[in-house]
């Protein structure tokens, strides 16, 4: 069964840090661009960060997370991470990861993906 599973969510205080993980099973992530998306209450889902397939170094970040979030991949663990720091209340959302054969810009901006995870809640609150 092909699936993506997110982990690392939960409650964090404003200004804190949290790392999300996206692990694949049933297939390898090497040939896919991987992206992180989020949907806040009452808002549409947005692509926040995407990283190209293994062997390429392209990344994409939406403006609201530039300088605070870092996406990376560990192909030996078949996992992609999203390190988030300086978290704000407006970062509260359900975060999902996805795998795509598209370029990172197309993946993040048009949300075109082949596989999606179930999503995980992240709440930034004191």
Secondary structure by P-SEA (a helix, b strand, c coil): cccccccccccccccbbbbbbbbbcccccccbbbbcccccccccccccccccccccbbbbbcccccccbbbbbcccccbbbbbbcccccccccccccccccccaaaaaacccccccccbbbbbbcc
